[in-house]
């Protein structure tokens, strides 16, 4: 059986995620809950600053490189994107480096985050190039390398983080992150030079202006969207950081880590759909609807299935993890992070809804250049989350988790109707809605106190039947 690139991408992503999960488990086992909370705070601050350097260039350059007539034109897009990326990145990197003492001493009253923030400023400088390199490889449809790289670099990450954590503890996390980004960016750079060998042609001023305009016609929308998403994803630690203790931040950060793994599926699919659906839209527009609906339906099925299983078996999964990794650390994860499991259900809902928004953005909105609906949905997700959180009127990690779940769900439902208005068809099929209803009934049973093992077995059997009947031949 020949696998599609989307299927191979998902397999590759899951392989990388499996390795990443092992790495995350080791990190969680080695670090204290308080230190893990500080890591969550530092990475949240850095991510919110770092997202402003993106300018939507990654998605914009991927689309334009995919649409280029030859490698010389593709290189001009790549070079123009890189130059603009660094013009934006330098002020932000310097700003974070300079502001680190103020954030540590005055905003959060935690001096131990100053040096990590400064290390992160260097990491952001490296990642500026890494992102454009990755976009070039996607745009040129070098999927085989990309998927092998994702798996192997995850192994490199594991081999980097473990010794640094053992040697340097809390600070070792940030030393390892710096080393890892240097290695991964160097590998991508070497491969891109190989791809563009013989096609390196410096664009004229006029061509550079044209490239920049083409990239930003998509990029500026994606830039704002990416900013809003990152603010939404990292808002919890940043907003709660000045109010809660390190341990509470650690509890929330762990729940956020586990729940966000749902996005792996949508990220894997969009690696392929953004350049591929762009090509379909540009060259075979009459097939655009059918091609999208076929691929999106399978992604919808896989996302729903994975999310429901994670909700049902999250505690049991980590009981197995504790057994397998008993030789690392002192206390079991299920004991140290017991409060995290209560937060995961609404967070899983939030990342499930976001994942579908991401799929619709990359598979429909970007290729068709219909991005207003995506922008409105992302802004609604962010605003709804904050509004719902403040309606609760209580500063707790649970209230913020519920706000994230409901806020993202509202945005996703809204985006479905905006897609219909902009493109002319609903992105969901009847079988998707039927499977959603079944999944909802199973989750209601879980909240009614029915055994997770019984519900899981019933859900697996029913899912298998639905897959064979409705999805396998789609």
C-alpha positions as CSV (number, residue, x, y, z in Angstrom):
1,X,0.0,0.0,0.0
2,X,1.4,3.4,-1.0
3,X,1.2,6.0,1.7
4,X,0.3,9.6,1.0
5,X,2.7,12.4,2.0
6,X,0.2,13.4,4.7
7,X,0.3,9.9,6.1
8,X,4.1,9.8,6.1
9,X,4.2,13.2,7.6
10,X,1.9,12.1,10.5
11,X,4.1,9.0,11.0
12,X,7.2,11.1,11.0
13,X,5.7,13.6,13.4
14,X,4.5,10.9,15.8
15,X,7.9,9.3,15.8
16,X,9.5,12.7,16.7
17,X,6.8,13.3,19.2
18,X,7.3,9.9,20.8
19,X,11.0,10.7,21.2
20,X,10.0,14.2,22.4
21,X,7.7,12.7,25.0
22,X,10.4,10.5,26.4
23,X,12.6,13.6,26.6
24,X,9.8,15.6,28.3
25,X,9.2,12.7,30.8
26,X,12.9,12.7,31.7
27,X,12.9,16.5,32.1
28,X,9.8,16.3,34.3
29,X,11.3,13.5,36.4
30,X,14.6,15.2,36.9
31,X,13.4,18.7,37.6
32,X,11.4,19.8,40.6
33,X,7.9,21.0,40.1
34,X,9.0,24.6,41.0
35,X,11.9,24.5,38.5
36,X,9.5,23.2,35.8
37,X,7.2,26.1,36.6
38,X,10.1,28.5,36.0
39,X,11.0,26.9,32.7
40,X,7.3,27.3,31.7
41,X,7.4,31.0,32.6
42,X,10.7,31.7,30.8
43,X,9.6,29.8,27.6
44,X,6.3,31.6,27.6
45,X,7.9,35.0,27.8
46,X,10.4,34.2,25.1
47,X,7.8,32.7,22.8
48,X,5.6,35.8,23.1
49,X,8.6,38.0,22.3
50,X,9.8,35.6,19.6
51,X,6.6,35.4,17.7
52,X,6.9,39.1,16.7
53,X,9.9,38.3,14.6
54,X,8.0,36.0,12.4
55,X,6.0,38.5,10.3
56,X,4.2,35.6,8.7
57,X,7.3,35.0,6.5
58,X,7.3,31.2,7.1
59,X,3.9,30.6,5.6
60,X,4.2,33.3,3.0
61,X,7.6,32.1,1.7
62,X,6.4,28.5,1.7
63,X,3.5,29.4,-0.5
64,X,5.6,31.6,-2.9
65,X,8.5,29.0,-3.1
66,X,5.9,26.3,-3.9
67,X,4.5,28.5,-6.7
68,X,7.9,29.5,-8.1
69,X,8.6,28.5,-11.7
70,X,12.2,27.4,-11.0
71,X,14.9,27.1,-8.3
72,X,16.4,30.5,-9.1
73,X,13.1,32.2,-8.4
74,X,12.7,30.1,-5.3
75,X,16.1,31.2,-4.0
76,X,15.1,34.8,-4.5
77,X,12.1,34.3,-2.3
78,X,14.2,32.5,0.3
79,X,16.9,35.3,0.3
80,X,14.3,38.1,0.5
81,X,12.5,36.3,3.3
82,X,15.7,35.8,5.3
83,X,16.8,39.4,5.0
84,X,13.4,40.8,6.1
85,X,13.3,38.3,9.0
86,X,16.6,39.5,10.4
87,X,15.7,43.1,10.0
88,X,12.8,42.4,12.4
89,X,14.6,39.9,14.6
90,X,17.6,42.0,15.7
91,X,15.6,44.7,17.6
92,X,13.5,42.1,19.3
93,X,16.5,39.9,20.3
94,X,18.3,42.9,21.7
95,X,15.2,44.1,23.5
96,X,14.7,40.8,25.3
97,X,18.4,40.6,26.2
98,X,18.3,44.2,27.7
99,X,14.9,43.8,29.4
100,X,15.7,40.5,31.1
101,X,16.8,42.0,34.4
102,X,13.7,44.2,34.6
103,X,11.4,41.3,34.0
104,X,13.3,39.1,36.5
105,X,13.7,41.8,39.3
106,X,10.5,43.8,39.0
107,X,7.8,42.1,37.0
108,X,8.0,38.6,38.3
109,X,10.4,39.0,41.3
110,X,12.4,36.0,40.2
111,X,16.1,36.7,39.6
112,X,16.6,33.1,38.5
113,X,14.9,33.8,35.1
114,X,17.3,36.6,34.0
115,X,20.1,34.5,32.5
116,X,17.7,32.0,30.9
117,X,15.9,34.9,29.2
118,X,19.2,36.2,27.9
119,X,20.1,32.7,26.6
120,X,16.7,32.6,24.9
121,X,17.4,35.9,23.1
122,X,20.4,34.1,21.4
123,X,18.2,31.2,20.6
124,X,15.6,33.4,18.9
125,X,18.3,34.9,16.7
126,X,19.2,31.4,15.6
127,X,15.6,30.3,15.1
128,X,15.0,33.3,12.8
129,X,17.1,31.5,10.2
130,X,15.9,28.1,11.1
131,X,12.3,29.0,10.3
132,X,13.0,30.3,6.8
133,X,15.2,27.3,6.0
134,X,12.4,25.0,7.0
135,X,9.9,26.9,4.8
136,X,12.2,26.6,1.8
137,X,12.4,22.8,2.2
138,X,8.6,22.6,2.5
139,X,8.1,24.9,-0.4
140,X,10.4,22.8,-2.6
141,X,8.4,19.7,-1.5
142,X,11.5,18.0,-0.1
143,X,9.2,16.0,2.2
144,X,11.4,12.9,2.4
145,X,14.3,14.9,4.0
146,X,12.0,16.9,6.2
147,X,10.3,13.8,7.7
148,X,13.6,12.0,8.3
149,X,15.1,15.1,9.8
150,X,12.1,15.5,12.2
151,X,12.7,12.1,13.6
152,X,16.5,12.2,13.8
153,X,16.7,15.7,15.2
154,X,14.4,14.5,18.0
155,X,17.0,11.9,18.9
156,X,19.7,14.6,18.9
157,X,17.5,16.7,21.2
158,X,17.1,13.8,23.6
159,X,20.9,13.2,23.5
160,X,21.5,16.9,24.2
161,X,19.0,17.6,27.0
162,X,19.6,14.6,29.2
163,X,23.3,15.2,30.0
164,X,22.9,18.9,30.3
165,X,20.1,18.5,32.8
166,X,22.1,16.0,34.8
167,X,25.2,18.3,34.8
168,X,23.6,21.7,35.3
169,X,20.1,21.1,36.6
170,X,17.7,24.0,36.0
171,X,20.1,26.0,33.9
172,X,21.0,22.9,31.9
173,X,17.6,23.1,30.2
174,X,18.5,26.4,28.5
175,X,22.1,25.4,27.7
176,X,20.8,22.3,26.0
177,X,18.2,24.3,24.1
178,X,20.9,26.6,22.7
179,X,23.2,23.8,21.6
180,X,20.2,21.9,20.0
181,X,19.1,24.9,18.0
182,X,22.7,25.5,16.7
183,X,22.9,21.9,15.5
184,X,19.5,21.7,13.9
185,X,19.9,25.1,12.1
186,X,23.3,24.1,10.8
187,X,21.9,20.8,9.3
188,X,19.0,22.7,7.6
189,X,21.4,25.3,6.2
190,X,23.7,22.7,4.7
191,X,20.8,20.9,3.1
192,X,19.3,24.1,1.7
193,X,22.7,25.1,0.2
194,X,22.7,21.7,-1.6
195,X,19.1,22.3,-2.9
196,X,20.0,25.7,-4.3
197,X,23.4,24.7,-5.7
198,X,23.7,26.1,-9.2
199,X,20.6,28.3,-8.7
200,X,21.9,31.0,-6.5
201,X,21.2,34.3,-8.1
202,X,21.0,37.5,-6.2
203,X,17.8,39.3,-6.9
204,X,17.7,42.9,-8.2
205,X,16.2,45.6,-6.1
206,X,13.0,45.4,-8.2
207,X,12.8,41.7,-7.8
208,X,13.5,41.8,-4.1
209,X,10.6,44.3,-3.7
210,X,8.3,42.1,-5.7
211,X,9.3,39.0,-3.6
212,X,8.7,40.9,-0.4
213,X,5.3,42.1,-1.6
214,X,4.2,38.6,-2.7
215,X,5.3,37.1,0.6
216,X,3.7,39.7,2.7
217,X,0.4,39.6,0.8
218,X,0.0,36.3,2.7
219,X,2.6,36.9,5.4
220,X,1.1,39.9,7.1
221,X,-2.2,38.0,7.8
222,X,-0.3,34.9,9.0
223,X,1.9,37.2,11.1
224,X,-1.0,38.6,13.0
225,X,-2.6,35.2,13.3
226,X,0.6,33.6,14.6
227,X,1.0,36.4,17.2
228,X,-2.5,35.9,18.4
229,X,-2.1,32.2,18.7
230,X,1.2,32.4,20.6
231,X,-0.3,35.0,22.9
232,X,-3.3,32.6,23.5
233,X,-1.1,29.5,24.0
234,X,1.4,31.2,26.4
235,X,-0.9,33.6,28.1
236,X,-1.5,31.3,31.0
237,X,2.0,31.2,32.5
238,X,2.6,34.9,31.7
239,X,-0.7,36.1,33.2
240,X,-0.7,33.7,36.2
241,X,3.1,34.0,36.8
242,X,2.9,37.1,38.9
243,X,0.0,35.8,41.0
244,X,0.8,32.1,41.6
245,X,3.7,30.2,43.2
246,X,6.3,28.3,41.2
247,X,4.6,24.9,42.0
248,X,1.2,26.1,40.7
249,X,2.9,27.2,37.5
250,X,4.6,23.8,37.2
251,X,1.2,22.1,37.5
252,X,-0.3,24.2,34.8
253,X,2.8,24.0,32.5
254,X,2.7,20.2,32.7
255,X,-1.0,20.1,31.8
256,X,-0.4,22.5,28.9
257,X,2.5,20.4,27.7
258,X,0.5,17.1,27.6
259,X,-2.7,18.7,26.1
260,X,-0.8,20.6,23.4
261,X,0.5,17.3,21.9
262,X,-2.9,17.1,20.1
263,X,-1.6,19.7,17.7
264,X,1.0,17.3,16.4
265,X,-1.5,15.9,14.0
266,X,-2.6,19.2,12.5
267,X,1.0,20.3,12.3
268,X,2.0,17.1,10.5
269,X,-0.9,17.5,8.0
270,X,-0.2,21.2,7.3
271,X,3.5,20.4,6.5
272,X,2.1,18.9,3.3
273,X,-1.3,20.7,2.8
274,X,0.0,24.2,2.7
275,X,2.3,23.7,-0.4
276,X,0.2,20.9,-1.9
277,X,-3.2,22.7,-1.7
278,X,-1.5,25.9,-3.0
279,X,-0.5,23.9,-6.1
280,X,-3.9,22.4,-6.5
281,X,-5.6,25.8,-6.1
282,X,-3.2,27.4,-8.7
283,X,-3.3,24.6,-11.3
284,X,-6.5,22.6,-10.8
285,X,-9.0,24.9,-9.1
286,X,-12.0,22.7,-10.1
287,X,-10.6,19.8,-8.0
288,X,-9.8,22.1,-4.9
289,X,-13.0,21.3,-3.0
290,X,-12.9,17.5,-3.4
291,X,-9.2,17.2,-2.7
292,X,-9.5,19.3,0.5
293,X,-12.6,17.6,1.9
294,X,-11.0,14.1,1.3
295,X,-7.9,15.0,3.2
296,X,-9.5,17.1,5.9
297,X,-12.0,14.4,6.7
298,X,-9.3,11.9,7.6
299,X,-7.5,14.5,9.6
300,X,-10.7,15.3,11.5
301,X,-11.2,11.6,12.3
302,X,-7.7,11.2,13.6
303,X,-7.8,14.3,15.7
304,X,-11.1,13.4,17.3
305,X,-10.0,9.8,18.0
306,X,-6.7,10.9,19.5
307,X,-8.2,13.6,21.6
308,X,-10.9,11.4,23.1
309,X,-8.4,8.6,23.9
310,X,-6.2,11.1,25.6
311,X,-9.1,12.4,27.7
312,X,-10.1,8.9,28.7
313,X,-6.7,7.3,29.4
314,X,-4.5,10.3,30.4
315,X,-4.0,9.1,34.0
316,X,-3.5,5.5,33.0
317,X,-1.0,6.5,30.4
318,X,1.1,8.2,33.0
319,X,0.8,5.3,35.4
320,X,2.5,3.2,32.7
321,X,5.0,6.0,32.2
322,X,5.8,6.0,35.9
323,X,6.3,2.2,35.8
324,X,8.6,2.4,32.8
325,X,10.6,5.4,34.1
326,X,10.8,4.4,37.7
327,X,14.6,4.4,37.6
328,X,14.6,8.2,37.0
329,X,13.9,10.7,39.7
330,X,12.3,10.1,43.1
331,X,8.5,10.6,43.0
332,X,6.0,9.3,40.3
333,X,4.6,11.9,37.9
334,X,1.1,10.9,38.8
335,X,1.9,11.8,42.4
336,X,3.8,15.0,41.8
337,X,1.5,16.4,39.1
338,X,-1.8,14.9,40.3
339,X,-3.5,18.3,40.1
340,X,-2.5,18.6,36.4
341,X,-4.8,15.8,35.3
342,X,-7.9,17.9,36.4
343,X,-6.8,20.7,34.1
344,X,-6.2,18.6,31.0
345,X,-9.7,18.0,29.8
346,X,-10.6,21.6,29.0
347,X,-7.1,22.2,27.7
348,X,-7.4,19.2,25.3
349,X,-10.7,20.6,24.1
350,X,-8.9,23.9,23.4
351,X,-6.0,22.4,21.5
352,X,-8.4,20.1,19.6
353,X,-10.4,23.1,18.4
354,X,-7.2,25.1,17.6
355,X,-5.9,22.2,15.6
356,X,-8.9,22.3,13.3
357,X,-8.6,26.0,12.9
358,X,-5.0,25.4,11.9
359,X,-6.0,22.8,9.4
360,X,-8.6,25.1,7.8
361,X,-6.1,28.0,7.7
362,X,-3.4,26.0,6.0
363,X,-5.6,23.8,3.8
364,X,-8.1,26.4,2.7
365,X,-7.5,30.0,3.8
366,X,-3.8,30.4,2.8
367,X,-3.9,28.6,-0.6
368,X,-7.1,30.4,-1.6
369,X,-5.9,33.8,-0.1
370,X,-9.1,34.0,2.0
371,X,-7.5,34.9,5.3
372,X,-10.0,37.3,6.9
373,X,-12.0,34.5,8.4
374,X,-8.8,32.9,9.9
375,X,-7.8,36.2,11.4
376,X,-11.2,36.9,12.9
377,X,-11.3,33.3,14.4
378,X,-7.8,33.6,16.0
379,X,-8.7,37.0,17.5
380,X,-12.0,35.6,18.7
381,X,-10.2,32.7,20.3
382,X,-7.8,35.0,22.2
383,X,-10.5,37.6,23.3
384,X,-13.0,34.9,24.3
385,X,-10.4,33.1,26.5
386,X,-9.6,36.3,28.3
387,X,-13.2,37.4,28.7
388,X,-14.3,34.0,30.0
389,X,-11.4,33.9,32.4
390,X,-12.3,37.2,33.9
391,X,-16.0,36.3,34.1
392,X,-14.9,33.6,36.6
393,X,-13.4,36.3,38.7
394,X,-11.0,33.9,40.4
395,X,-7.2,33.6,39.7
396,X,-6.9,29.8,39.4
397,X,-5.3,27.5,36.9
398,X,-8.6,25.6,36.5
399,X,-10.6,28.8,35.5
400,X,-7.9,29.6,32.9
401,X,-7.9,26.1,31.5
402,X,-11.7,26.2,31.1
403,X,-11.5,29.6,29.5
404,X,-8.9,28.3,26.9
405,X,-11.1,25.3,26.0
406,X,-14.4,27.3,25.6
407,X,-12.6,30.2,23.8
408,X,-11.0,28.0,21.2
409,X,-14.3,26.0,20.6
410,X,-16.2,29.3,20.0
411,X,-13.5,30.4,17.5
412,X,-13.5,27.1,15.6
413,X,-17.3,27.0,15.2
414,X,-17.2,30.6,14.0
415,X,-14.5,29.8,11.5
416,X,-16.6,27.0,10.0
417,X,-19.3,29.5,9.0
418,X,-16.8,32.1,7.8
419,X,-15.2,29.4,5.5
420,X,-18.6,28.7,4.1
421,X,-19.2,32.4,3.4
422,X,-15.7,33.0,1.9
423,X,-15.2,29.8,-0.1
424,X,-18.7,28.5,-0.7
425,X,-18.7,25.1,1.1
426,X,-18.7,23.8,4.7
427,X,-15.3,22.1,5.6
428,X,-17.1,19.3,7.5
429,X,-19.0,16.3,6.1
430,X,-21.9,14.4,7.5
431,X,-19.8,11.5,8.7
432,X,-17.5,14.0,10.6
433,X,-20.6,15.3,12.5
434,X,-21.8,11.8,13.2
435,X,-18.4,10.8,14.6
436,X,-18.3,13.9,16.7
437,X,-21.7,13.0,18.2
438,X,-20.5,9.5,19.1
439,X,-17.4,10.9,20.7
440,X,-19.4,13.4,22.7
441,X,-21.6,10.6,24.1
442,X,-18.6,8.7,25.1
443,X,-17.2,11.7,27.0
444,X,-20.5,12.3,28.7
445,X,-20.3,8.7,30.0
446,X,-16.8,9.4,31.4
447,X,-18.2,12.4,33.4
448,X,-21.1,10.2,34.6
449,X,-18.5,7.9,36.3
450,X,-18.4,5.0,33.9
451,X,-15.1,3.1,33.9
452,X,-12.5,4.5,31.6
453,X,-11.5,1.0,30.5
454,X,-15.1,0.1,29.5
455,X,-15.6,3.4,27.7
456,X,-12.3,3.1,26.0
457,X,-13.0,-0.5,24.8
458,X,-16.5,0.6,23.5
459,X,-15.0,3.7,21.8
460,X,-12.3,1.6,20.1
461,X,-14.8,-0.9,18.7
462,X,-17.2,1.7,17.4
463,X,-14.4,3.8,15.9
464,X,-13.1,0.8,14.1
465,X,-16.6,0.1,12.6
466,X,-17.0,3.8,11.5
467,X,-13.5,3.9,10.0
468,X,-14.1,0.8,7.9
469,X,-17.5,2.0,6.7
470,X,-17.0,5.8,6.2
471,X,-13.3,6.8,6.3
472,X,-11.1,4.0,5.0
473,X,-12.1,4.3,1.3
474,X,-12.5,8.1,1.4
